[in-house]
Amino acid sequence: MPIELSFTIQKTSAFIFEYLTDMQKFLKVHPIITQIDSNGNDSYIIHETLKFLFIPCSFTYPVTIESNPFEKIVIMRATIMKFTKIEMTFVLKSYSDFTVVEENIQIQSPLPIQSIIHIIFKKQHKNLFKNIEMQMK
């Protein structure tokens, strides 16, 4: 069952699209990613540090990014701990002075972790888009 999130941001869709596709900009605004290494061809190694019960837990995982600048769609695919596959699709819809980001998250895992991931993504992506909104041009 997919997770659906929606964020309204006082920035243009082009501005947000740039922060979702330029990994150096993405790194600056993401609340838990500490480093991004490029493998070339829109493939990256992500370094994250999450806190579980106030204990930092650092890990890395591969990510690929697909984007369509005309339709303002970004798809990120990650494999966490070699067995959990996550696909996040961001669709940006422009309005007069704001953009709505609709996010669809698909999770495939042999473990029953969907509810935990939902809580983590909801909190972290709320902060991510708040951070993007606070960026200057």
URTA-V845385 format. One record per pair of residues at least 24 apart in sequence whose ideal C-beta (glycine too) atoms are under 10 Angstrom apart, sorted by sequence separation. I is the first residue (numbers start at 0). J is the second residue. If there is no record, write none. Layout:
# URTA-V845385
I|J + I|J
This chain:
# URTA-V845385
31|55 + 33|57 + 38|62 + 40|64 + 41|65 + 83|107 + 84|108 + 100|124 + 34|59 + 36|61 + 38|63 + 41|66 + 60|85 + 62|87 + 82|107 + 83|108 + 31|57 + 33|59 + 82|108 + 83|109 + 102|128 + 35|62 + 71|98 + 73|100 + 79|106 + 82|109 + 83|110 + 100|127 + 80|108 + 82|110 + 100|128 + 71|100 + 72|101 + 73|102 + 74|103 + 75|104 + 76|105 + 78|107 + 79|108 + 83|112 + 32|62 + 45|75 + 80|110 + 83|113 + 98|128 + 85|116 + 100|131 + 43|75 + 45|77 + 47|79 + 80|112 + 79|112 + 83|116 + 87|120 + 98|131 + 41|75 + 42|76 + 43|77 + 45|79 + 98|132 + 85|120 + 89|124 + 97|132 + 79|116 + 87|124 + 25|64 + 89|128 + 22|62 + 22|64 + 20|64 + 19|64 + 20|65 + 20|66 + 19|66 + 20|68 + 25|73 + 16|66 + 25|75 + 16|67 + 17|68 + 16|68 + 19|71 + 19|72 + 20|73 + 19|73 + 13|68 + 16|71 + 18|73 + 19|74 + 20|75 + 12|68 + 15|71 + 16|72 + 19|75 + 16|73 + 13|71 + 15|73 + 12|71 + 11|71 + 51|115 + 19|87 + 20|89 + 19|89 + 49|119 + 19|91 + 16|89 + 15|89 + 49|123 + 16|91 + 15|91 + 47|123 + 14|91 + 12|90 + 13|91 + 15|93 + 12|91 + 11|91 + 12|92 + 13|93 + 10|91 + 12|93 + 19|100 + 11|93 + 12|94 + 16|98 + 2|85 + 4|87 + 6|89 + 8|91 + 10|93 + 11|94 + 15|98 + 14|98 + 16|100 + 1|86 + 2|87 + 4|89 + 5|90 + 7|92 + 11|96 + 12|97 + 13|98 + 15|100 + 10|96 + 11|97 + 12|98 + 1|88 + 5|92 + 7|94 + 9|96 + 10|97 + 11|98 + 12|99 + 9|97 + 10|98 + 12|100 + 31|119 + 8|97 + 9|98 + 7|97 + 8|98 + 10|100 + 7|98 + 8|99 + 31|122 + 32|123 + 6|98 + 7|99 + 8|100 + 30|122 + 31|123 + 6|99 + 7|100 + 30|123 + 5|99 + 6|100 + 29|123 + 30|124 + 5|100 + 6|101 + 29|124 + 30|125 + 31|126 + 32|127 + 4|100 + 5|101 + 6|102 + 30|126 + 31|127 + 4|101 + 5|102 + 29|126 + 30|127 + 3|101 + 4|102 + 28|126 + 29|127 + 3|102 + 4|103 + 28|127 + 30|129 + 2|102 + 3|103 + 4|104 + 28|128 + 30|130 + 1|102 + 2|103 + 3|104 + 28|129 + 29|130 + 1|103 + 2|104 + 25|127 + 28|130 + 29|131 + 1|104 + 2|105 + 27|130 + 28|131 + 1|105 + 2|106 + 27|131 + 28|132 + 0|105 + 1|106 + 28|133 + 0|106 + 25|131 + 28|134 + 24|131 + 27|134 + 19|127 + 18|127 + 19|128 + 18|128 + 24|134 + 2|113 + 1|113 + 2|114 + 18|130 + 19|131 + 0|113 + 4|117 + 15|128 + 18|131 + 2|116 + 17|131 + 18|132 + 2|117 + 4|120 + 15|131 + 18|134 + 0|117 + 4|121 + 14|131 + 15|132 + 17|134 + 2|120 + 6|124 + 10|128 + 14|132 + 2|121 + 6|125 + 15|134 + 17|136 + 4|124 + 8|128 + 14|134 + 4|125 + 6|127 + 7|128 + 8|129 + 10|131 + 2|124 + 6|128 + 10|132 + 14|136 + 5|128 + 6|129 + 8|131 + 9|132 + 10|133 + 4|128 + 8|132 + 9|133 + 10|134 + 6|131 + 7|132 + 11|136 + 6|132 + 10|136
